[in-house]
């Protein structure tokens, strides 16, 4: 593997995205304290509709209004109070970030929902998932690219010395590629999306992010994450649940690391379960590194430790402890990269 430069320091840790609670000011202060090397803009879905991952990213869309229906978010003719609420939640979060991180200098991660998970989570006016309509997906992708670029500039104005990483969350992508996304009725499955089209849409998003000077990355905490597709699409780092990785993904991950991609590997439980000691926590990462055959000294600068997924379902005490556990695990990877 050639020498790579990443925007995060060696032995870094960060969160995935969501966090428990409803006070963005308190959460921003907590995250900056617990994750001083690579903080992230937290999502607080506990506040309700509009703070959820789909509604939050829908608030970024340009000329693509949606509203909440009993079955979820749906495309409508004009924006209403649901979208206004989502925009307000995001604004509150950004205000809190600016308050606590305005003078921060270093990498800062923000999250948006990727186009395929967004298309699987929004309904057409007819009531079916937007993912079923290729023309609507194309419109959604264009709107998302424009909205994400504007969001990056807003964050940059608020944290002018931050190096922005943009994480595209795609938990539904494996199911979309395999024809496993259910119809709204639940009685059927949508046809698998075309892999070439999928890669083109993702490349457009990652390319636009890179053009702003931000660092594009992808997150998929589902089994069978499409590592090769995301690498070819232009992601510069991949965030994955390390506990779900099997030897089947070793070759794709080895190629990704060889190409210079960073790995954000989830090793700490995201729910209220007892936390292991740091050496046990990082064992899946060390096993993976041994299998794909890279030098141990490269481990701590290539891998960022995270929870296995978002922390929205955890208690505040566990969430804070999980971030501290990630920080300790990152130090173990630097100090004891070998088993």
RAJO-V342862 format. One record per helix or strand of 2 or more residues. SS is the DSSP state (hx for helix, st for strand). FROM is the first residue (numbers start at 1). TO is the last residue. If there is no record, write none. Layout:
SS:FROM:TO ; SS:FROM:TO
This chain:
hx:24:34 ; st:39:40 ; hx:45:47 ; hx:53:58 ; st:66:69 ; st:72:75 ; hx:81:101 ; st:106:113 ; hx:115:121 ; st:122:123 ; hx:130:132 ; hx:134:158 ; st:162:169 ; hx:173:178 ; hx:195:211 ; st:215:220 ; hx:227:232 ; st:237:241 ; hx:242:244 ; hx:247:258 ; st:262:268 ; hx:278:281 ; hx:283:292 ; hx:296:302 ; st:303:307 ; hx:316:335
